[in-house]
Amino acid sequence: MQSAYIETTIPSLYTAPLSSRAVELARQNITRIWWDNYRTEFKLVCSQTVHDECVRGNTEKAAKRMAFLRGIPLLDPTNDAQAITEELLKRQIIPLKAADDAVHIAIASVHKIDYLVTWNCKHLANPRNWRRISDCLADFGYRATVICTPEDLISDDEF
């Protein structure tokens, strides 16, 4: 069974009230389709960083996000993940203000997770960053985890 690291945007979009903005509503619907129909095809994991991000903000919304994550195992941070995180930031592949995104990449890759599932297309699911992320991880002897959206993991028959 393939593995999938659930990044913070997944519980955030799934548990949020339906948006009036078209793009966000579409992402919410796609997230729900993937979660409700396809997640069982994957061994799901996340990290303490995801928990830390999900607990921020409005306490009622945070409680929903944390309930969503219940039962998903946390991957251990490792020394290699810390070093990779620092290097992604040092090379400015991921900006310092988005340091948690570097943590997601590093932890998922060090643990050899097949997919990092996210709607963060600015820093994570961004093809323009892919080569630089991949090269950085290769410098540490790791293969980059495939970073994708839930839509990428849904059967073509769904749409």
C-alpha positions in Angstrom: 0.0 0.0 0.0 1.3 3.4 -0.9 1.7 6.1 1.8 0.4 9.7 1.9 1.5 12.5 4.2 -1.5 14.7 5.0 -0.4 18.4 5.0 -2.4 21.0 6.9 -4.4 22.3 4.0 -6.3 19.0 3.7 -8.0 19.0 7.1 -8.4 22.8 6.9 -10.3 22.6 3.6 -12.3 19.5 4.6 -13.6 20.8 7.9 -14.2 24.4 6.8 -17.6 25.7 6.0 -18.2 25.7 2.2 -16.6 28.7 0.6 -18.3 31.2 -1.6 -15.1 31.6 -3.6 -15.2 29.3 -6.7 -11.6 28.0 -6.5 -11.7 27.3 -2.8 -15.1 25.6 -3.1 -13.8 23.4 -5.9 -10.8 22.5 -3.8 -13.0 21.7 -0.8 -15.2 19.4 -3.0 -12.2 17.6 -4.5 -10.7 17.2 -1.0 -14.0 15.7 0.2 -14.1 13.3 -2.8 -10.6 12.1 -2.2 -10.9 11.8 1.5 -14.3 10.1 1.4 -13.6 7.7 -1.5 -9.8 7.3 -2.0 -8.0 7.8 1.3 -8.3 4.1 2.2 -6.0 3.3 -0.7 -3.2 4.9 1.2 -1.4 4.5 4.6 -1.9 8.0 5.9 0.6 9.8 8.1 1.4 13.4 9.2 3.7 15.1 11.6 3.7 17.2 14.8 4.1 20.2 12.5 0.7 19.5 10.9 -0.8 19.2 14.4 0.9 22.4 15.5 -0.5 24.3 12.4 -4.0 22.8 12.8 -4.4 23.8 16.4 -3.8 27.5 15.7 -6.6 30.0 15.3 -10.2 29.7 16.2 -10.6 27.0 18.9 -13.8 25.5 17.4 -12.3 25.2 13.9 -9.0 23.9 15.4 -11.0 21.2 17.3 -12.6 20.1 14.0 -9.2 19.9 12.3 -7.7 18.0 15.1 -10.6 15.5 15.1 -10.0 15.0 11.4 -6.4 14.0 12.1 -7.3 11.6 14.9 -5.8 8.2 14.4 -3.3 9.4 11.7 0.2 8.4 12.9 2.8 11.1 13.4 6.2 10.6 11.8 9.2 11.2 14.0 11.4 14.2 13.2 14.9 13.1 12.5 18.3 14.7 12.4 18.3 14.3 8.6 14.9 15.9 8.4 16.1 18.9 10.4 19.2 19.2 8.3 17.2 19.1 5.1 14.7 21.6 6.5 17.6 24.0 7.2 19.1 23.5 3.8 15.7 24.1 2.0 15.5 27.4 3.9 19.2 28.3 3.4 18.9 27.8 -0.4 15.7 29.8 -0.3 13.8 27.0 -2.0 11.2 27.6 0.7 11.1 31.1 2.2 11.8 31.5 5.9 8.2 32.7 6.5 7.0 29.3 5.3 9.5 27.2 7.3 6.8 24.7 8.2 6.5 23.8 4.5 10.2 22.8 4.5 9.5 20.6 7.5 6.7 18.8 5.6 9.0 18.1 2.6 11.8 17.0 4.7 9.9 14.7 7.0 7.9 13.1 4.2 11.0 12.5 2.1 13.2 11.1 4.9 10.4 8.7 5.8 10.1 7.6 2.2 6.4 8.6 2.0 5.0 8.2 -1.6 2.9 11.4 -1.7 2.7 14.7 0.2 -0.9 15.7 -0.3 -1.5 19.4 -0.2 -3.3 22.4 -1.7 -0.4 24.6 -1.0 0.6 25.3 -4.6 2.7 28.3 -3.7 5.6 26.5 -2.1 4.8 22.8 -2.1 2.7 21.5 -5.1 4.5 23.9 -7.4 6.3 22.4 -10.5 8.7 25.4 -10.6 10.1 24.4 -7.2 10.2 20.7 -7.9 13.7 20.4 -9.4 15.3 22.5 -6.7 13.5 20.5 -4.0 14.5 17.2 -5.6 18.1 18.4 -6.1 18.4 19.5 -2.4 17.1 16.1 -1.2 19.4 14.2 -3.5 22.3 16.1 -2.0 21.4 14.3 1.3 20.9 11.0 -0.4 17.0 11.1 -0.4 14.5 10.9 -3.2 11.9 13.6 -3.1 8.4 12.6 -2.1 5.8 13.3 -4.9 4.1 16.5 -3.9 0.5 16.7 -5.3 -3.0 17.8 -4.7 -5.9 15.4 -3.8 -7.1 15.8 -7.4 -3.9 14.1 -8.6 -4.9 11.0 -6.6 -8.5 10.7 -7.8 -9.5 8.3 -10.5 -10.2 9.8 -13.9 -13.6 8.3 -13.8 -14.6 10.6 -10.9 -14.9 13.7 -13.0 
